[in-house]
Amino acid sequence: MAGSVALTFSTVISFLSVFLDPFSRNCLFLGSRISALSSASVAVEDCEFVQTTDDADDDSDDNPLQATLTATASHLAVRRCFVRGGDGVSSPSSSRQAVALTSGSRGEVADSLILRCGGGGVACAASDLACAGNILSDCATRLCSPAALMELLSLRGGVVENGGGGHGSGEVEKEETLGFCTGISVRETGGDRKVSVTGNLFVRCDVGLHSGKDSSPAVRANAFRGSFSAGVFAEFGAKPNIVDNEFAATARDSRQALSSSPSGLGVLLVLGSRGMVGRNIFSGFSVSPILCFASCRPLLTGNSFSGVQVDRRRQEAVEGRMRASFRRDLFEAKENGGGGDARFYIVDSEKCEKELRDVILRGEEEDKKSVKDTRE
């Protein structure tokens, strides 16, 4: 398909074995998918993918990742592509992710636009990923069509009544505490696995970047704008290095209905997460730019805060939505059989960061004014 224009509908194009080196360029895929399997090497450039309701109807146990472009134990390069859900204007029409890597794959996603994909943008499990220069926009459940939202929450074990997420079936994005859409999600990428997320723009996503179990992504020089839940969310012992990024509370565009929606947090760390949060810029937040649960041990250093003024009512509303979204037992006291993450620190200024940095890093107790009880 090199150098051609193709129209395909409701099909799965699979590439197998290390002996093939397929190359797709200048193609239009309507409701179709590309899968790289069994050590294949696939490059996709300058292509457009439109997700439809039909491409979600033919899923089987052989395709658990629910993605438009999938790599399983293979190499997949996606460059200068446009992946969009439905018509890209009103709402996504399927629960499919844009790109998914698993089982020791190597992936590159560069200079691409991912818009309103109902299942999220890029998911990486036990694989290497380099993600640079992309725009990931409107990956959010509130922007999903009702049918797509019902399917998405069903796949992830979510609770439809409150839009939250529970503990799912163990596939990518289903084993975590958060059931919302994400721009990029990584987990089980420890050891020799390398994940680099550099120079991307995240706009109006539920969560811009999700760092899950056994992951340590390098998150550098990205912009997170108007995140509904959090710009970066880390959990289950993740160790992200979040450096030189920009976090803005609003999307700063002409769509006032979306831009004026209640914003989420900048960085959220729960359940033993570590890593580093350094030299980032947080601007315009009326809720906590950094919220770190007491079980976490990140290094906070050199962050700057501009126009941040925490509004108590909005902060309590965000905390309420957060409690409704997480599995409650994970935040119960250990003596009650829970995960033990019952308190958290709010960091909203350079002074606050300086006062709490060593406390958070060492895990010591701090004044009740800084540590709140989530069970209240």
MILO-63389 format. One line per field, with one value per residue: chain; x, y, z of N, C-alpha, C in turn. Coordinates in steps of 0.001 Angstrom, whole numbers, plus 500000, padded with zeros to 6 digits. Each point is the difference from the previous one (the first is absolute). Last residue first. Layout:
<pts>
ch	A:...;
n_xx	X:...;
n_yy	Y:...;
n_zz	Z:...;
ca_xx	X:...;
ca_yy	Y:...;
ca_zz	Z:...;
c_xx	X:...;
c_yy	Y:...;
c_zz	Z:...;
</pts>
This chain:
<pts>
ch	A:A:A:A:A:A:A:A:A:A:A:A:A:A:A:A:A:A:A:A:A:A:A:A:A:A:A:A:A:A:A:A:A:A:A:A:A:A:A:A:A:A:A:A:A:A:A:A:A:A:A:A:A:A:A:A:A:A:A:A:A:A:A:A:A:A:A:A:A:A:A:A:A:A:A:A:A:A:A:A:A:A:A:A:A:A:A:A:A:A:A:A:A:A:A:A:A:A:A:A:A:A:A:A:A:A:A:A:A:A:A:A:A:A:A:A:A:A:A:A:A:A:A:A:A:A:A:A:A:A:A:A:A:A:A:A:A:A:A:A:A:A:A:A:A:A:A:A:A:A:A:A:A:A:A:A:A:A:A:A:A:A:A:A:A:A:A:A:A:A:A:A:A:A:A:A:A:A:A:A:A:A:A:A:A:A:A:A:A:A:A:A:A:A:A:A:A:A:A:A:A:A:A:A:A:A:A:A:A:A:A:A:A:A:A:A:A:A:A:A:A:A:A:A:A:A:A:A:A:A:A:A:A:A:A:A:A:A:A:A:A:A:A:A:A:A:A:A:A:A:A:A:A:A:A:A:A:A:A:A:A:A:A:A:A:A:A:A:A:A:A:A:A:A:A:A:A:A:A:A:A:A:A:A:A:A:A:A:A:A:A:A:A:A:A:A:A:A:A:A:A:A:A:A:A:A:A:A:A:A:A:A:A:A:A:A:A:A:A:A:A:A:A:A:A:A:A:A:A:A:A:A:A:A:A:A:A:A:A:A:A:A:A:A:A:A:A:A:A:A:A:A:A:A:A:A:A:A:A:A:A:A:A:A:A:A:A:A:A:A:A:A:A:A:A:A;
n_xx	486737:504019:504416:503589:504512:504523:502162:498829:501268:505319:503685:503412:503301:502704:503648:499573:496919:501457:503036:498154:497057:500752:500784:496299:497094:501185:499189:495003:496091:499005:497948:499288:497580:497664:498659:501887:500480:497507:496059:497858:499797:503934:502405:497324:497595:499673:499384:495459:496666:500440:499429:497680:497742:502743:501346:497056:499848:503396:499515:497314:501864:502491:497678:498671:503326:503735:505121:503719:504391:502887:504708:504670:504490:504330:503965:500000:498225:499685:497245:497084:494783:496048:496687:497655:499357:498964:500529:498133:495282:495951:498738:503819:503335:505030:505232:504917:504944:504154:500015:498427:500854:499869:496286:495356:496312:495087:498441:500092:499185:500200:497703:494652:495055:495682:495102:497773:500269:501513:496784:496752:501640:503022:503698:504909:503110:499699:500306:502482:505368:505575:505072:505413:504557:500578:498729:500556:497921:498477:495995:496889:495105:497977:499311:498677:499673:497389:495005:495043:498337:503383:502377:504775:505676:505069:505651:504854:501439:499804:501313:498700:498973:496698:497282:495010:497765:499003:497654:498563:496766:494911:495708:500162:501021:504432:505787:504964:505715:505044:502041:500360:501997:501786:502402:501891:502229:498216:494730:495125:494989:496444:497615:497010:497879:496410:495461:494842:497400:499512:503572:502778:502497:500332:498764:502873:502482:498870:497493:495267:498032:498728:497773:497815:496077:495726:495520:496757:501876:504320:504144:503283:501835:497444:495848:499941:499975:495924:496833:500843:498891:495566:498613:503394:504236:502663:500994:503667:504950:504227:501352:504622:505648:504621:505708:505126:502450:500917:501924:500652:500041:497903:496604:495869:497257:496424:497477:495789:494670:495385:497041:501872:501072:504267:505648:504540:505754:505171:502251:500782:502028:501665:500839:498890:498576:495634:496443:497387:496408:496768:495842:495535:494667:494931:496248:498196:501156:498703:499293:503128:502399:497777:500505:504092:505456:505588:504422:505759:505210:502829:500994:502004:501334:501654:499359:497428:495611:496957:496023:496019:495635:497889:498795:501810:499742:499656:499233:495670:496425:496906:497275:497210:501860:500558:496094:498741:503801:504872:504274:505185:504451:505564:505114:503314:501782:502765:501917:501967:499615:499437:495851:495927:496952:495525:495814:494691:494865:496226:501302:504790:503853:505325:505030:503797:502505:503039:502642:502973:501175:501781:499231:494827:494744:495334:494576:495033:494373:494884:496060:500699:503561:502989:504696:504602:505719:504977:501133:498169;
n_yy	511445:497329:501136:503354:503407:503462:504116:501912:497580:499092:496337:495172:496874:498253:501378:503166:503529:503452:503138:503582:503848:504826:502234:500651:503573:504253:501050:498907:497087:494528:496088:494642:495429:494770:495360:495133:495100:495866:496886:497737:501689:501703:502971:504318:502183:500785:496711:498424:502076:500956:504020:503936:502970:502926:503929:503649:502854:503216:504002:503297:502671:503723:503873:502874:502851:502656:501949:502239:501506:502235:498558:496904:496134:496257:497335:495461:495135:494326:495518:496062:498005:498837:503339:502824:504391:504160:505124:503889:501715:503236:503533:501755:501984:498551:497370:497423:497103:497633:495449:495169:494226:494576:496306:497097:497566:500856:504620:505456:504240:505313:503795:500621:501207:503146:502088:502723:503127:499252:498128:502765:503414:500137:501955:499380:498367:496665:499526:499675:498999:498434:498234:497921:498006:495574:495168:494423:495255:495299:496449:497254:500032:504384:505500:504201:505312:503557:500027:500274:502098:503098:503856:500516:498750:499052:498489:498575:495640:495003:494461:495195:495348:495587:496271:500706:504375:505136:503732:505112:503338:500101:501107:503124:504260:501216:499446:499514:498892:498966:495747:494999:494560:494907:494699:495034:496464:499532:500894:500817:499185:503526:505102:503776:505025:502900:498897:498978:497684:497445:498620:497299:495843:496422:500286:501792:496344:495328:497585:500583:504160:503896:504788:505278:504220:502610:499565:496502:495978:497038:496463:496836:499704:499365:502304:504621:501466:499844:503440:504058:500511:501121:504581:503520:503057:503250:499803:497140:500798:501676:503862:501215:499844:500590:499638:499303:495829:494925:494607:494892:494166:495887:497842:502647:504889:503554:504902:502759:499670:498354:502254:503803:504729:501845:500318:500854:500311:499658:495822:494956:494612:494912:494293:495243:496316:499030:503842:505158:503607:504675:502437:498554:498798:499705:502694:503773:505624:505176:504499:500804:496430:495869:495243:499400:500054:500725:501078:500559:500095:496171:495018:494584:494919:494423:495336:496931:501725:504810:503458:504108:501301:498027:496868:495792:495003:496133:495358:498666:502760:503853:502842:504064:504546:502478:502213:504537:503463:503195:501601:501693:501407:501099:500623:496382:495080:494888:495002:494648:494883:496028:498121:503193:504923:502787:503884:501659:502811:503178:503157:502269:502021:501542:501101:496921:495239:495090:494981:495604:494331:495931:498622:498628:501064:503540:501751:502872:500351:502610:503144:503321:503270:502722:502800:502013:500064:499127:495674:495564;
n_zz	555426:499213:498287:502547:500062:500755:500730:504231:503986:500789:499340:499607:497011:496028:496751:496479:500950:502784:498260:497431:501497:500437:495864:497150:500871:498434:495482:498593:500399:501886:503739:502010:502624:501987:500511:498071:500690:498212:502216:503998:504602:502026:497169:498178:495786:495232:496517:499454:497067:494706:496569:498479:503115:502516:497838:499738:503713:500478:497635:501926:503372:498648:498812:503463:501933:497199:498604:496776:496475:496404:499176:501726:499521:501411:501807:502693:502775:500136:501935:502161:502273:502703:501320:495926:496723:496092:497354:498243:502315:499243:497344:495980:496556:498749:500751:498356:501028:501819:502617:502574:500252:502230:502005:502368:502604:500476:497921:497713:496064:497535:498296:500877:498368:498106:498186:496032:496248:495506:496979:498069:497014:495576:497488:502347:503851:503876:505570:504076:499519:499996:497793:500472:501447:502631:502720:500434:502453:502087:502692:502927:500475:497862:497640:496174:497548:498648:502075:499994:496069:496789:497417:498215:499840:497345:499865:500938:502469:502789:500325:502659:502453:502415:502380:500941:498195:497793:496339:497674:498894:501835:499021:495843:497202:497890:499394:497124:499628:500539:502208:502750:500320:502136:500250:502578:502628:504849:500655:498769:501138:499199:497925:496575:497772:499237:502720:502808:504159:504373:504369:502910:497434:496606:495273:496291:497379:501733:503461:501731:503149:503951:500261:499032:498964:499412:502116:499104:497993:501213:498307:497584:495459:495936:500107:499300:495529:497584:500645:497830:495438:498916:500569:497959:501125:502523:504670:501207:497857:496992:497023:497827:498997:496624:499196:500183:502119:502678:500418:502715:501328:503228:503123:499795:498348:496918:498019:499365:501766:499865:496830:496636:498211:497840:498733:496542:498997:500044:502040:502742:500446:502550:501132:503176:503292:502001:499006:498427:497084:498183:499478:502815:500863:500388:496693:497598:501253:499411:497763:496432:497547:498268:502050:502706:498496:498439:496530:498932:499673:501676:502803:500549:502478:500940:503267:503130:500025:498731:497341:498730:500597:504703:504143:502228:499649:496218:499287:501614:497360:496705:496781:500265:499779:495943:498177:501042:498791:498835:496910:498098:496433:498450:499361:501541:502591:500461:502368:500956:502880:503081:501899:499221:499203:497765:498655:498231:498751:498847:496565:497888:496183:498266:499022:501377:502456:500109:501879:500380:501265:501738:504658:501580:498979:499764:498818:499778:500003:499164:498787:496288:496516:495871:498099:497066:499575:500741:502431:501358;
ca_xx	499077:498800:499038:499488:498555:499584:500530:499568:498664:498899:500020:498706:499724:498772:500315:501042:499448:498960:500671:500848:499540:499685:501228:500856:499417:500212:501413:500895:499453:501140:499661:500585:500778:500252:498847:500202:500728:501335:500144:500129:498658:499401:500475:501148:499660:500290:501415:500792:500026:499525:500923:500621:498982:499587:501096:500018:498817:500253:500963:499273:499176:500899:500413:498844:499649:498652:499126:499256:499357:498547:499566:498543:499515:498761:500112:501068:499429:500844:500647:501290:500888:500821:501040:499540:500837:499371:500619:500801:501390:500090:499179:499219:498559:499386:498567:499270:498769:500109:500950:499181:500420:500439:501243:500743:501425:500366:499324:500820:499381:500645:501143:501285:500493:501235:500882:499621:499542:501089:500951:499251:499814:498859:498735:499551:500316:500509:499032:498674:499083:498648:499092:498700:499939:500959:499167:500828:500183:501112:500604:501453:500544:499467:500893:499482:500746:500927:501380:500291:498798:499711:498586:499066:498737:499020:498639:499702:500779:498971:500627:500170:500886:500392:501342:500827:499439:501141:499788:500877:500939:501371:499731:499889:498673:498941:498807:498964:498621:499537:500697:498870:500306:498842:500183:499058:500690:501151:501212:501097:500867:500146:501086:500003:501007:500727:501338:500825:499803:499295:499274:498928:500371:500434:498870:499069:500497:500632:501430:500300:499487:501058:500370:500598:501290:501069:500776:499210:499393:498667:499602:499426:500953:501271:499787:499940:501300:500890:499523:500317:501427:500254:499492:498584:499572:499836:498886:498717:499265:499853:498621:498940:498990:498887:498611:499453:500519:498827:500473:499214:500747:500581:501165:500151:501235:500160:501051:500970:501244:500738:499219:499911:498718:498870:499031:498850:498656:499419:500617:498860:500302:499108:500685:500048:501356:500817:500034:501197:500273:501189:500662:501166:501319:500805:500382:498919:500528:500386:498968:499431:501019:500193:498780:498806:498886:499069:498824:498680:499181:500544:498875:500324:499005:500413:500400:501345:500203:501235:500439:501313:500016:500713:498996:500455:499516:500352:501307:501012:499989:501069:500643:499098:499947:501290:500186:499328:498556:499331:498726:499156:498882:498713:499105:500301:498792:500077:499022:500438:499909:501293:501066:500044:501326:500590:501262:501086:500907:499563:498689:499394:498858:498795:498946:500129:498749:500069:498952:500232:499231:500432:501116:501369:500617:501315:500988:501180:501197:500910:499724:498890:499631:498813:499137:498825:498688:499762:500884:499186;
ca_yy	500970:499299:499786:498635:499888:498647:499601:500978:499642:500698:501457:500610:500343:499395:499066:499087:499049:499243:498961:499144:498607:499512:499994:498927:498731:499909:499692:501147:501036:500873:500962:501327:500557:501431:500678:501371:500835:500266:500811:499176:499634:499178:498622:499716:499709:501163:500337:499190:500504:498894:498961:499337:499245:498869:499053:499261:499150:498862:499135:499348:498944:498944:499249:499264:498880:500290:498858:500387:498882:500174:501333:500086:501366:500297:501018:501003:501225:501161:500667:500578:500276:498811:499823:499196:498821:499304:498714:499627:499677:498801:500332:498971:500213:501324:499807:501253:500156:501099:501096:501068:501392:500784:500689:500515:499687:498595:499164:498833:499199:498697:499956:500247:499026:499307:499857:498871:500477:500626:499012:499010:500416:499180:500707:500072:501258:499677:500112:499567:501142:499585:501106:500014:501067:501105:501048:501201:500898:500917:500562:499962:498652:499119:498867:499173:498756:500016:500328:499302:499934:498601:499732:501130:499395:500975:499892:501062:501237:500923:501316:500778:501120:500840:499662:499035:498934:499128:499084:498836:500141:499931:499686:498564:499558:500996:499299:500897:499787:501016:501282:500827:501421:500762:501440:500690:500532:499230:500101:500361:498838:499179:499023:499158:498943:500274:500559:499988:501060:499510:501064:500525:501140:499518:499460:501015:501363:500402:499730:498618:499305:499077:499018:498776:499623:500219:501170:501010:500939:500166:501264:499689:500285:499335:498561:499693:500248:498907:498769:500079:499735:498587:499107:499771:498785:500310:500946:499309:500223:498614:499585:500931:499053:500685:499700:500954:501361:500769:501365:501003:501251:500316:499116:499031:499226:499113:498996:500205:500630:499157:499654:498540:499431:500847:499017:500576:499551:501046:501310:500802:501415:500900:501291:500740:500238:498786:499019:499160:499145:499164:500296:500856:499547:500017:498676:499036:498746:499041:499883:501287:500900:501095:500481:499237:500709:498968:500595:499423:500986:501345:500801:501423:500814:501407:500501:499444:498928:499229:499122:499505:500135:501132:500933:501351:500547:501418:500110:499776:498656:499670:498746:498853:499492:499415:498656:499025:499949:498939:500451:498906:500417:499324:500891:501422:500637:501455:500726:501385:500814:500572:499000:498805:499436:499226:499384:499940:498869:498894:500275:498784:500326:499164:500729:501450:500605:501448:500740:501373:501027:500065:500925:499509:498939:499718:499442:499696:499946:498883:498897:500131:498691:500058:498823:500454:499836:501015:501154:501213;
ca_zz	500551:500492:498920:500070:500210:499691:498700:499009:499493:500650:499920:500274:501388:500477:501078:499562:499041:500705:500785:499169:499983:501347:500795:499510:500455:501442:500211:499896:499125:499706:498960:500104:498909:500152:500577:499528:500940:499495:498807:498805:499541:501048:499879:500853:501383:500818:499892:500926:501372:500834:500431:498858:499275:500836:500064:498738:499959:500879:499320:498905:500585:500438:498810:499491:500872:500474:500249:501200:500694:499988:499586:500056:500169:499278:498968:500014:499455:500251:498871:500357:498869:499742:501009:501122:500231:501118:500313:498828:500279:500842:501168:500679:499942:499890:500232:500186:499241:499028:500105:499439:500175:498859:500350:498854:500010:500165:500989:500322:501054:500189:499110:500620:500959:499649:501159:500842:501298:500721:500483:500782:501380:500408:499809:498610:499325:498676:498913:500439:500021:500374:500295:499332:498985:500033:499407:500115:498858:500246:498790:500019:500162:501038:500242:501091:500139:498879:500354:501251:500817:500359:500203:500094:500408:500482:499474:499024:499938:499535:500006:498770:500338:498869:499500:500716:500820:500277:501118:500013:498895:500510:501401:500267:500447:500131:500483:500501:499562:499073:499885:499575:499932:499543:499943:499124:498827:499528:500804:499093:499871:501196:499996:501192:499921:498776:500154:498793:499038:498830:499325:500827:500810:501294:500728:500454:500047:498758:499944:499683:498825:499651:501007:499508:500545:499044:500372:500674:499070:500567:500600:501304:501065:499752:500104:501429:500598:499611:500632:501423:500160:499692:501048:499793:499305:498586:499892:500024:501245:500458:500276:500357:500473:500652:499658:499050:499928:499588:499827:499288:499874:498691:499852:501084:499898:501157:499851:498947:500381:500929:501187:499960:500431:500371:500488:500690:499619:499154:499846:499564:499821:499293:499932:498736:499545:499846:501069:499917:501145:499827:498734:500145:499598:501217:500461:499849:499465:501039:501033:500366:500522:499049:499352:500307:500627:500451:500637:499745:499269:499812:499517:499919:499318:499930:498685:499786:500963:499831:501075:499600:498552:499428:499517:500244:501248:499915:499375:501021:500528:500936:499624:500066:501371:500329:499457:500863:499802:500753:500545:500474:500837:499810:499256:499889:499477:500032:499190:500086:498789:499597:499832:500836:499776:501090:499616:500972:499815:500842:500578:500548:500840:499915:499280:499898:499548:500092:499303:500418:499317:498612:499875:499878:500792:499449:500915:499200:500821:499770:500916:500942:500516:500840:500093:500738:499387:498997:499996:500000;
c_xx	498782:498996:498743:498919:499592:498536:499533:500444:499502:498663:498751:500144:498611:499686:498758:500327:501037:499427:499003:500635:500944:499690:499757:501271:500872:499491:500303:501442:500884:499543:501186:499549:500491:500839:500185:498831:500248:500822:501442:500172:500033:498580:499380:500384:501267:499492:500381:501490:500937:500168:499267:500894:500606:498964:499623:501082:499934:498810:500280:500917:499204:499212:500930:500359:498852:499500:498679:498939:499344:499251:498481:499588:498489:499578:498756:499879:501064:499370:500952:500668:501269:501043:500879:501179:499503:500698:499302:500676:500770:501480:499846:499204:499139:498483:499340:498514:499354:498784:499959:500829:499007:500363:500413:501226:500796:501488:500683:499330:500818:499351:500655:501098:501336:500390:501226:500960:499539:499596:501066:500926:499289:499722:498795:498625:499632:500336:500671:498977:498595:499136:498608:499201:498711:499741:500777:499314:500966:500221:501091:500675:501524:500768:499462:500895:499486:500822:500850:501411:500244:498816:499663:498562:499009:498685:499145:498661:499479:500604:499019:500757:500250:500879:500391:501327:501051:499546:501209:499759:500889:500937:501323:499569:499876:498684:498923:498764:499071:498618:499327:500494:498792:500343:498755:500214:499076:500674:501146:501296:501123:500861:499970:501111:499974:501036:500609:501355:500879:499793:499367:499122:498796:500260:500377:498824:498871:500518:500668:501479:500579:499487:501111:500351:500485:501352:501184:500806:499293:499317:498599:499504:499448:500951:501309:499766:500015:501362:500938:499563:500395:501467:500305:499509:498504:499569:499747:498830:498638:499337:499849:498669:498876:498963:499031:498564:499257:500400:498860:500761:499188:500809:500683:501166:500119:501220:500115:500954:500977:501301:500747:499376:499883:498771:498855:499032:498934:498608:499189:500493:498736:500526:499141:500877:500121:501374:501002:500006:501212:500219:501152:500601:501082:501444:500868:500398:498901:500617:500407:499024:499463:501027:500291:498787:498809:498875:499048:498916:498638:499050:500480:498820:500426:498976:500485:500545:501321:500102:501310:500599:501327:499930:500632:499044:500330:499528:500461:501402:501063:499842:501141:500690:499167:500047:501315:500253:499389:498500:499341:498742:499149:498943:498659:498937:500239:498756:500205:499158:500555:499955:501263:501271:500183:501356:500572:501237:501161:500891:499541:498693:499335:498918:498747:498836:500160:498713:500127:498991:500357:499237:500435:501027:501463:500714:501287:501088:501158:501163:500850:499818:498921:499674:498819:499014:498927:498648:499642:500845;
c_yy	500156:500946:499304:499811:498547:499859:498634:499612:500991:499654:500559:501518:500601:500299:499306:498955:498953:498921:499125:498858:499037:498509:499414:499890:498823:498675:499826:499552:501239:501048:500949:500850:501409:500515:501510:500864:501420:500931:500201:500769:499192:499579:499100:498526:499701:499855:501146:500341:499213:500414:498848:498844:499182:499139:498780:498932:499174:499045:498759:499044:499264:498835:498851:499176:499175:498786:500467:498932:500508:498859:500070:501435:500038:501442:500279:500963:501087:501198:501098:500656:500706:500230:498779:499600:499247:498657:499411:498643:499628:499654:498784:500585:499009:499932:501377:499682:501339:500105:500980:501268:500933:501423:500882:500786:500476:499707:498639:499214:498729:499314:498634:500054:500428:499017:499179:499888:498867:500440:500637:498938:498958:500233:499206:500636:499995:501238:499731:500031:499514:501251:499435:501234:499980:500975:501308:501106:501135:500915:501003:500510:499951:498683:499176:498776:499276:498724:500028:500324:499306:499956:498564:499519:501137:499282:501139:499826:500941:501398:500970:501303:500845:501144:500801:499737:499086:498947:499085:499184:498779:500119:499957:499797:498478:499330:501049:499183:501049:499797:500914:501443:500752:501478:500657:501514:500758:500681:499197:500181:500261:498785:499202:498966:499230:498917:500303:500654:499817:501047:499507:500989:500536:501148:499585:499439:500951:501427:500331:499706:498629:499088:499125:499076:498706:499574:500244:501241:501130:501096:499953:501227:499714:500153:499236:498523:499628:500147:498844:498742:500020:499648:498531:499051:500029:498793:500411:500967:499344:500050:498509:499301:500821:498944:500961:499770:500830:501481:500804:501320:500983:501279:500194:499080:499089:499120:499199:498842:500060:500598:499168:499526:498500:499176:500779:498885:500721:499640:500904:501443:500689:501418:500933:501239:500704:500253:498895:499031:499122:499179:499026:500274:501031:499611:500134:498593:498953:498772:499070:499853:501342:501008:501093:500601:499089:500705:498870:500749:499438:500851:501447:500739:501462:500767:501437:500423:499315:498992:499308:499231:499519:500005:501240:501058:501463:500732:501448:500108:499875:498578:499622:498672:498736:499513:499379:498594:498993:500087:498821:500598:498782:500571:499349:500725:501509:500576:501500:500820:501395:500733:500561:499196:498849:499465:499303:499394:500092:498789:498786:500381:498701:500526:499160:500561:501511:500573:501498:500901:501378:501060:500172:501086:499832:499038:499699:499549:499598:500094:498771:498728:500178:498587:500294:498852:500637:499916:500950:501258;
c_zz	499087:500620:500467:498949:499991:500333:499566:498589:498947:499346:500661:499948:500136:501442:500543:501060:499619:499092:500737:500796:499285:500018:501382:500840:499555:500548:501484:500194:499883:498985:499829:498822:500313:498842:500130:500452:499559:500861:499601:498714:498704:499659:501057:499892:500781:501429:500928:499938:500909:501456:500665:500396:498866:499290:500828:500006:498737:500017:500849:499249:498926:500593:500370:498765:499449:500779:500596:500245:501278:500643:499958:499700:499846:500264:499197:498830:500070:499306:500484:498789:500456:498908:499768:500892:501228:500159:501216:500176:498722:500123:500899:501165:500738:499982:500001:500133:500317:499080:498844:500138:499337:500375:498824:500463:498813:499764:500092:501120:500201:501196:500031:498946:500572:501089:499648:501171:500906:501385:500866:500575:500852:501474:500467:499958:498523:499180:498662:498878:500319:500111:500297:500400:499194:498848:500096:499223:500327:498798:500371:498752:499866:500046:501153:500145:501235:499955:498739:500484:501339:500957:500316:500170:500270:500275:500539:499304:498908:500004:499347:500238:498755:500487:498762:499293:500591:500994:500119:501259:499873:498810:500759:501442:500059:500378:500276:500345:500606:499441:498985:499992:499436:500086:499433:500065:499050:498831:499410:500777:498995:499675:501302:499884:501311:499738:498647:500272:498764:498931:498715:499252:500771:500968:501422:500795:500381:500153:498691:499814:499810:498913:499516:501125:499424:500481:499070:500345:500737:499208:500563:500722:501384:501171:499835:500231:501475:500671:499694:500739:501470:500207:499740:501092:499731:499182:498553:499840:499931:501369:500251:500253:500615:500349:500684:499593:498965:500011:499403:499950:499171:500087:498659:499697:501209:499790:501289:499804:498841:500467:501017:501308:499792:500365:500629:500367:500824:499500:499080:499955:499506:499926:499160:500132:498671:499387:499677:501158:499726:501265:499745:498627:500326:499716:501237:500390:499975:499360:501128:501165:500436:500495:499000:499327:500203:500744:500338:500777:499609:499154:499925:499379:500062:499178:500109:498639:499690:501133:499644:501165:499420:498478:499380:499463:500203:501252:499900:499430:501056:500499:500922:499748:500106:501432:500427:499523:500959:499777:500701:500635:500338:500942:499677:499190:500012:499334:500185:499037:500269:498662:499365:499732:500983:499577:501222:499369:500978:499906:500791:500694:500424:500933:499793:499203:500001:499433:500248:499298:500551:499201:498553:499726:499629:500923:499258:500958:499107:500971:499715:500809:501041:500434:500891:500022:500857:499347:498873:500000;
</pts>
